[in-house]
Amino acid sequence: MVPAMHPMLNIAVRAARSAGRILLRYFERTDSIAVSSKRRNDFVSEVDRAAEEAIIQELRARYPDHAILAEESGEHGGSDFQWVIDPLDGTTNYLHGFPQFSVSIALKYRNRLEQAVVYDPLREEMFTASRGQGAHLNDRRLRVAGRASLEGALLGTGFPYRDHSHLTTYLGMLEAMIRDTAGIRRPGSAALDFAYVAAGRLDGFWELGLAQWDFAAGALLVSEAGGTVSDLAGGDRHLETGNVITGNLKVHRAMVARLRPFLTDTLRA
């Protein structure tokens, strides 16, 4: 039996659906979308902004005093409660008509993740989690995969595309991770990658240089599905550093060990 949804999670789901409707409305005519560049290989469109505005309107209507940390509008408000929002995770995919993108919304209370939503509007898949209540895909309870090692594991990753300062190190990581595994996937939406780890579709995932809004919701999904999330050294600074490894306990340990030789002082910090 699926537990009753937490009221704050229910509002987040409603906000994600509002954003999802906007994303779907424009997806078949992406060539007409106004796009600007924030920095190298990092784009923002009128759709990102419209979807973010829809999310914030839904949240503000119910929780006007809560703080916001959003990809496009930044950080505003002061409260123990903070919503962490990525209105369109996978913007580059979206703008190319590549069907892998999502809406990501997390709620932190005193810096601890409490609620999470990752929504794939194309597949109508709503991944949700509340602290202590488990993770769900629509009405189905999620558990991470039970694989005991990297042998035969299917892993996800994200290639550095904005900051290439660690590209050589990352390519070494990629070569090391390919060995013994069933393969590496790079779909292009970190929020969905985390959701897929929670659902057992991927056995593990790692990436460098993520923003908090890229994976805050996904981190709670994995934790509530019985998995582990850490920084590259196996510590708990992943939300701070944006360098992250996730999987079930055994796969996570194996990934941390496999990547340890590549940890520079910068990546370890």
N, C-alpha and C positions, 0 to 999 in steps of 0.2 A: 504494500500500500504506500502510495506516494504521500509524504507528509504535506500538510498545508503550507503554502508558500508564505514566507515572511513578508509582511506588508511592504518593507523597503525593497525587497527583491521583486515583488509584484509591480511596483512603480518602475523599477529598472527595466523589467521585461516590456512594459508598456512603452517606455521611452525608446527601447531598442527597436520595437516594431514600427514606431513612428519614423525613426531614421531609416529603417529598412525599406519602407514604402517609398521614401525619397530616392534611395539608391536604385531601386528597381525601375522607378519612373524614368530615370535618365539613362539607364544602362544600354538600351537599344539605340541610343543616339549620342554616344559619347563624343563623336566628332564635332558636336555643336556646343560642348561644354567649355566655358572659359577657364583656362588653366594658367597659373603663374608658378614660378620657381622660387622656393624658399632658399635653397642652396643647391649645390651640385647633386643631381639625381634625386632631388627631393621636391615633390610637386604638391601643390594644393589647388583644389578646384572649387568652383561655386557649389558643387555637390557636397564636398567635405563640410563647407561652412554651413550650408542649409541643414544638413543632417545633424551637425553639432548643435545648431540653434534649436532644432526640434527636440533634441534630447534635454538640453538645459531648460527649455520651457516646461517640459513635463516634470522634471525634477524640482524646479523652482516653485511650480504650482502647488506641490505637496510639501516641500521642505525648503522654504525660502531662506532660511538661515544657514543652510549647509554650504560648505566651501566647495569649490570646483577646481579641478586640475584637468584641463582639456588640451588636446593637441593643437588646435588652431587658435583658441582665445587665451590660452595660458592659465595661470593660477589667479583665482580671485575669491574673496570672502575669507572669513576667519571663523573656524569652528572645529570642534573635536571630530565632527563628521566631514569627510571629504570624498567627493565623487571623482573618480579617475576615468576619463572618457577618451576613447578613440572612435570618432564617428564613422571612419572608413579606414579600416586596417587592410592595406593592400591597394592603396591608391593607384600605383603604377599598373598593377593587374587590371584594375577597374577601367582605367583610361585606355587600355589596349583591348578591352573587351574580353580579357582572360577571366574565366568565371571562378575566381578564388579570392574572395574578400569577405569582410565581416564587420560587424559593429561590436565594440567592446566597452563594457561599463563595469566598473568595480566601485565598491564603497569601503572606505577605511574608517575605522573609529579609533582615535588616538594612535594612528599609524599602523593599526593591525587590520588586515583584510577581513571583511565580514560578509560581504555579498558580492556575487559575480554573475555577469551575463556575457556570453559570447553568442552572437546571432548571425547565422548564415541565411540571408533572406532568399537566395536562389534555391536552396534546398529545403527551406522552411525548417531548419534545425536550430533549436533554441537550447543552448547549453547553459545550465544554471547551477549555482552553488550557494549555500549559506553555511557559515562556520558551524561545525558540529552536526549538520543535517545532511551531509553527503552531497554528491554532485549528480546531476540528472541531464539527460538529453530528452527533451520533450517530457514524456512521462516515464522514462526508463532510467533506472539507477545505473550509474557508471562505475566501472572499476578499471584500473590500469591493467595492462597486459601482465601475464604471469611469467614472462620469459626470465630465465635464470642467468643468462650471460649475454654477451654481445654476439655470440655465434648465432647466425640466422636472424639477428634483430633488424628491424626496419627502423631507420633513424631519420629524423627531420633536422634541418638546419636552415640558416639564413646566411647568404653571402654578404660580406661587407660591400655596400654600394655607395655610401656617402663618404665615409672615412676609410681611406685605404692604408692608413698608417700601420695596421696590423695584418695586411693582406698576405704577406709572405708567411707569417706565423699561422694564419688561418688555413692557408693551403696545406701546410704541414699537418695541421689538425685533421683536415679533410682526408688526406692520404692515410693517416693513422686510423681514422674511424672507418674507412671503407673496408679495411682488412677484416675478414671473418664475418662481416655483417651481410644481410640480404640486400643492402643498398642504402643509399642516401637520397632523400627527397627534399626539394626546395620549392614548395608551392608558392610562397610569397606573402602569407598572412600569418604572422607569429601568433596572433590570438587564436586562430584556428589550429595552428600546429599544437599549441598547448591543449586545446580542446580535444584534439585527436589523440594526444597522449592519455588524457583522462579517459577517453572512450576505448582505449586499447587498439586504436588504428595504427598508431606509431608506438614503438617500444621506448623511444627516447628522443630527446631533442636538445640541441645546444645552439647558442648564437652569441655574438659579441655586439656590444654597443646598442642594445635596445633601449628605447625610452620606456618610462614606467607605464604609460598608457598602452604600450604595445602588449604587455603581458601581465599586468596586475590581476585582471580578471582570470586569465588563464592559469596563473599560479595558484589561486584558490581552487579552481576546478581540479587541478591535478592533486593538490593536497587532500581535498575532500574525496577524491576517487582512490585514495590509498597510495599515492605516489609521493615523490620527494622532489623538492625544488631547492637549488642552491646556486651560489656563485661558482666560478670555475675551480676555485680551491676547495669546494665542498662546504663553505661557510654560509652565513645567512645575510650577506650584503648584496644579494642579487638585485633587489629593488633600487639600491643605491648606485651600483656599478653598471647595471644593464648587461652584464656578462653572466650567462645563465646556462645551467644544465638541469634537465629534468627527466624523470623516468621512474619506473618502480625501484625499490630499494636496491636490488641486486644490479640491475642495468645502470642505475645512477652511479653506484660505487665503481663499476667497471669503466664507465665513461670518465669519471673524475680521475681514475688511475691512468687511463689511456691518454688523457690530455695534460697530465701533470708535467711532462717534460717540456711542454710548449709555453708554460706560464712565465712570462716576463714579469719584471717588477711592476710594470704598469698594469698588466692584466690581473696580477695578484692583489693589487691595492684595492 
